[in-house]
Amino acid sequence: MFSKKGKEVTSINQEIIRLEEKGDPEGLVPAKKTELNSLEGEKTFNGILLTFLSAGLVGIFFVVHLLPFFAQRVTHAVYDSAEMVERDVMHDARSLLAQGDYEGAIAAFKQAAAADPLNRLPWVEIAKIYKENMGDPASAIQTIRHALESQAWEPNDAAYFLFRLAELYDEVEGDRASARAIMQQVIEQFPGTRHSANANHKLHEWDVQEEAAVAAAQEQEYLERMQAAEATEGGGVVEGEPQAGDERGPDTTA
């Protein structure tokens, strides 16, 4: 429409010029100029409308295509190094683990830990391999201790390592005293946090378990004593009755 009006304006301009050159014998120039002004107004309106429509289309194209492209580029720029560690080293370690190459997987996870020191996952995976795949809980405990002491961790990571360490001592080593000491360390190191609350809850849970175990042991001991007493009473001798192996009859002497 904009282009069509432009052509009409050009055509009328040329016609006005020809009429003026002839002296406008029929007096058509004023009418042609009025028509020209009207067409120029319509052309201006169409130009404004075309501008808004073009801006809308450009905006839609930017939001749908260009903005996601730039966002993806920025995301890759920020997270590319971590993704490379996850995709390469961690992937290789998991592949070795799936193949049963536990020593190779441990070495690969250590490489991942060196490449991304603030990532606790490689150390957790190494401890898991020692515990579940190699049956070596002592090395699992040593791995967690080494990771915990190797650097300053964020509170969430440090608390996570301490809870896993307490879990290994309690469930694998049967050393609840050491596990209790670690939970107490969490309470003292992270006061007023959810980690402290979870440690208190765990200590209370252990107290309840131990009290129930003591009560069950006492009940079992009581039952065994009762059974022993009943067995003793049932095996006693009643006075005046003949005993087995005694061939003498009852005494009939007056």
Contacts in CASP RR format, 6 or more apart in sequence:
PFRMAT RR
TARGET T0000
AUTHOR 0000-0000-0000
METHOD contacts of the structure
MODEL  1
MFSKKGKEVTSINQEIIRLEEKGDPEGLVPAKKTELNSLEGEKTFNGILL
TFLSAGLVGIFFVVHLLPFFAQRVTHAVYDSAEMVERDVMHDARSLLAQG
DYEGAIAAFKQAAAADPLNRLPWVEIAKIYKENMGDPASAIQTIRHALES
QAWEPNDAAYFLFRLAELYDEVEGDRASARAIMQQVIEQFPGTRHSANAN
HKLHEWDVQEEAAVAAAQEQEYLERMQAAEATEGGGVVEGEPQAGDERGP
DTTA
1 46 0 8 1.000
2 43 0 8 1.000
2 46 0 8 1.000
2 47 0 8 1.000
2 50 0 8 1.000
5 39 0 8 1.000
5 42 0 8 1.000
5 43 0 8 1.000
5 46 0 8 1.000
6 39 0 8 1.000
6 43 0 8 1.000
8 39 0 8 1.000
9 36 0 8 1.000
9 39 0 8 1.000
9 40 0 8 1.000
9 43 0 8 1.000
12 32 0 8 1.000
12 35 0 8 1.000
12 36 0 8 1.000
12 39 0 8 1.000
13 36 0 8 1.000
15 32 0 8 1.000
16 29 0 8 1.000
16 32 0 8 1.000
16 33 0 8 1.000
16 36 0 8 1.000
19 27 0 8 1.000
19 28 0 8 1.000
19 29 0 8 1.000
19 32 0 8 1.000
20 29 0 8 1.000
76 83 0 8 1.000
82 116 0 8 1.000
82 119 0 8 1.000
85 112 0 8 1.000
85 115 0 8 1.000
85 116 0 8 1.000
85 119 0 8 1.000
89 108 0 8 1.000
89 109 0 8 1.000
89 111 0 8 1.000
89 112 0 8 1.000
89 115 0 8 1.000
90 108 0 8 1.000
90 109 0 8 1.000
90 112 0 8 1.000
90 121 0 8 1.000
90 122 0 8 1.000
92 108 0 8 1.000
93 104 0 8 1.000
93 105 0 8 1.000
93 108 0 8 1.000
93 109 0 8 1.000
93 111 0 8 1.000
93 112 0 8 1.000
93 122 0 8 1.000
93 125 0 8 1.000
94 105 0 8 1.000
96 102 0 8 1.000
96 104 0 8 1.000
96 105 0 8 1.000
96 108 0 8 1.000
97 105 0 8 1.000
97 125 0 8 1.000
97 129 0 8 1.000
97 133 0 8 1.000
100 133 0 8 1.000
102 129 0 8 1.000
102 133 0 8 1.000
102 134 0 8 1.000
105 125 0 8 1.000
105 129 0 8 1.000
106 126 0 8 1.000
106 129 0 8 1.000
106 130 0 8 1.000
109 122 0 8 1.000
109 123 0 8 1.000
109 125 0 8 1.000
109 126 0 8 1.000
109 129 0 8 1.000
110 122 0 8 1.000
110 126 0 8 1.000
112 119 0 8 1.000
112 121 0 8 1.000
112 122 0 8 1.000
113 119 0 8 1.000
113 122 0 8 1.000
113 123 0 8 1.000
113 147 0 8 1.000
116 122 0 8 1.000
117 151 0 8 1.000
118 153 0 8 1.000
118 154 0 8 1.000
118 157 0 8 1.000
120 147 0 8 1.000
120 153 0 8 1.000
120 157 0 8 1.000
120 160 0 8 1.000
120 161 0 8 1.000
123 143 0 8 1.000
123 144 0 8 1.000
123 146 0 8 1.000
123 147 0 8 1.000
123 161 0 8 1.000
124 164 0 8 1.000
126 143 0 8 1.000
127 140 0 8 1.000
127 141 0 8 1.000
127 143 0 8 1.000
127 144 0 8 1.000
127 164 0 8 1.000
127 168 0 8 1.000
128 140 0 8 1.000
130 136 0 8 1.000
130 137 0 8 1.000
130 139 0 8 1.000
130 140 0 8 1.000
130 143 0 8 1.000
131 137 0 8 1.000
131 140 0 8 1.000
131 168 0 8 1.000
131 172 0 8 1.000
137 168 0 8 1.000
137 172 0 8 1.000
137 173 0 8 1.000
140 168 0 8 1.000
140 172 0 8 1.000
141 165 0 8 1.000
141 168 0 8 1.000
141 169 0 8 1.000
141 173 0 8 1.000
144 161 0 8 1.000
144 164 0 8 1.000
144 165 0 8 1.000
144 168 0 8 1.000
145 165 0 8 1.000
147 161 0 8 1.000
148 158 0 8 1.000
148 161 0 8 1.000
148 162 0 8 1.000
148 165 0 8 1.000
153 161 0 8 1.000
155 190 0 8 1.000
155 193 0 8 1.000
155 195 0 8 1.000
156 195 0 8 1.000
158 189 0 8 1.000
159 186 0 8 1.000
159 189 0 8 1.000
159 190 0 8 1.000
159 193 0 8 1.000
159 195 0 8 1.000
162 182 0 8 1.000
162 185 0 8 1.000
162 186 0 8 1.000
162 189 0 8 1.000
163 186 0 8 1.000
163 195 0 8 1.000
163 198 0 8 1.000
163 199 0 8 1.000
165 182 0 8 1.000
166 178 0 8 1.000
166 179 0 8 1.000
166 182 0 8 1.000
166 183 0 8 1.000
166 186 0 8 1.000
166 202 0 8 1.000
167 179 0 8 1.000
169 175 0 8 1.000
169 176 0 8 1.000
169 178 0 8 1.000
169 179 0 8 1.000
169 182 0 8 1.000
170 176 0 8 1.000
170 179 0 8 1.000
170 206 0 8 1.000
176 206 0 8 1.000
179 206 0 8 1.000
180 203 0 8 1.000
180 206 0 8 1.000
183 199 0 8 1.000
183 202 0 8 1.000
183 203 0 8 1.000
184 199 0 8 1.000
184 203 0 8 1.000
186 195 0 8 1.000
186 196 0 8 1.000
186 198 0 8 1.000
186 199 0 8 1.000
187 196 0 8 1.000
187 199 0 8 1.000
187 200 0 8 1.000
190 196 0 8 1.000
237 243 0 8 1.000
242 248 0 8 1.000
242 249 0 8 1.000
242 250 0 8 1.000
END
